Amino acid sequence: MQHWIYLSLAIVSEVIATSALRGTEGFTRLWPSLVVIVGYGASFYFLSLTLRVIPVGVAYAIWCGAGMALIALIGWLVLQQPLDGPAITGILFIAVGVTVIIRYSGTLPT
């Protein structure tokens, strides 16, 4: 169960870092830049802990897929960035893919 907490922390850390990336203005602003560096560092640290139990391909697919969907949602809700039909469809496919991996993959521990 602990591996799921680590993977969740990895995803949240990556989403925070990616969300702050725009505010760095090319890493010329200190605080957003520190959020990005610490966020990505924490994300990779927690992802490495996840890999003790979950195979790298499966963990990375969940990490990337969930992160992409969350970032798209934040971009739409917080940053007011539009999403058209194909973008929404693609994001839904990503969410379905992550769900299929988590629910049905025989490579995941219980």
Secondary structure, DSSP 8 states (H G I E B T S, - for coil): -HHHHHHHHHHHHHHHHHHHHGGGTTTTSHHHHHHHHHHHHHHHHHHHHHTTTS-HHHHHHHHHHHHHHHHHHHHHHTS-----HHHHHHHHHHHHHHHHHHHH-TTS--
